[in-house]
Amino acid sequence: MPPHAQNQPVAAMVESVQPAVMKESQGDGEGASVAAGQRRKVGPSRIKLSNFSPKEDVFLVKSWLEISCDPIINTEQKKEGFWARITSQYNNKRGSFHERSFISLQSRWETIKAETSKFAGHMANVLRDNPSGMSDADKDEPKWMELNIRGARPGDDDAIADHIPTADCDLETPSSQYSGSKRPMGRDAAKRQAKKSASSSPLDSSQYVSKLQDLSIQKISIWQEENAKKGSRYEKMAAIESQRYDEVRQHNQHMVAIEEEKLQIMHTKADILQTHEEKRILGIDLDKCAPRLRMYYEKKQQEIPKNIGADGDDSVDP
C-alpha cells in the first residue's frame, strides 16, 4: 500500500466506520424496542430521536477535536465541563439536525472511538504486512525514492540531497546506494570529539582564557557602573529625605506657634471675662440684695481687692 494511504482525514475515517456503527446502533435499537414492548408502560413515553447520521458523526468528531485541542483551556477542565462544552459546540454546528443531549453525544462518542480504534488497528496491520509478491527490499527501489523525498521532513535537507541522483550518475546503480542518509553523530560521540578538540589545540585554550579575562573585566566594569548608579541614587534619596525632614520640622514649629497663639488668646479672653465679672460684682448695691445674696456678694467684694493686690495689678474702681 502506498505511504499516502496512511494520512486519511478524520471525516473519512468516521465515514469508513459508519456502517458498522450504524449497524450496531440499529441492532441495539431493535433489541431495546422489543424489550420496551415487553415491559409495561407506566408513564408518558419520550419521543425517540433517529440514529446518528454520518454528517452528525462528523460534527461530533470535529467538536471533540476543537474542545480537546483548545490551546487556552487544554486539559484544565473536568469531565462534566469538557462534555458540556462539546455538547454546546455540537448543537451550534448541527444545522437542521436534531439537538442532542449530553448523554447521547457521550454514548455515541464511545461507540465511534471503539470502532475507529478497530479500524486503525486493521489499517496498521495492513501497512505492516507486505502485499502479495513483495518483500522488504522492494521499498529501496529507485521508483520509491522520489516519493520518500516528498514525504521527508523540512529539516532533512542532507538526506534529500543524498537521495537525488545527478546527471552523471549511472541509471543502473545498485539499490544499496539508495538505502538512506548518513547516520547523525550521537551525543556521547559529540562530547568526546569536543573534549578531544579542546585538549589538542593549545591556541584555542589561550583564546578561551583571554575571552574569559575579557568577560571578567567587562563584569567588573559593569559592577562598578552599577555601584556608581546605586551611590548616586542613594545620595538623591538621602537629599530628598533631608528636605522632607526639614519641611516636617518647619511645619511642626509653625503648628506649635499657632497653638501657643491660640492659648494666649484664650487666656486673654478669660482675663477679660474675669475683669468684667469682678466689675459687675463690685458695682452691686448690697442694700438692695436679698440677705443670702448680700452675704455672698459682700464676701466676693472683699476678696476681689485682695486678689488684685496679690497679682500686682492696678486697683479696680468699684
RATA-V386615 format. One line per field, one symbol per residue. phi: phi as a letter, one per 40 degrees, with the letter a starting at -180 (. if undefined). burial: # if it has 16 or more other ideal C-beta (glycine too) atoms within 10 Angstrom, else .. A space follows every 50 residues. Layout:
phi=???
burial=???
This chain:
phi=.ccccccccccccccccccccccccccccccccccccccccbbccccccc cccdcccccccccccccccccccfccacccccccccccccccbcgccccb cdccccccccccccccccccccccccccccccgbbccccccdcccccccc cccccccccccccccccccccccdcccbcicccccccccccccccccccc bccccccccccccccccccccccccccccccccccccccccccccccccc ccccccccccccccccccccccccccccccccccccccccdccccccccc cccccccccccgcccbcc
burial=............##..##..##..#......................... .#..##########..#..............##.###.###..#..#..# ...###.##.##..##..#...#................#....#..#.. ............#..............#...................... .................................................. ...........................#.....#............#... #..#..............
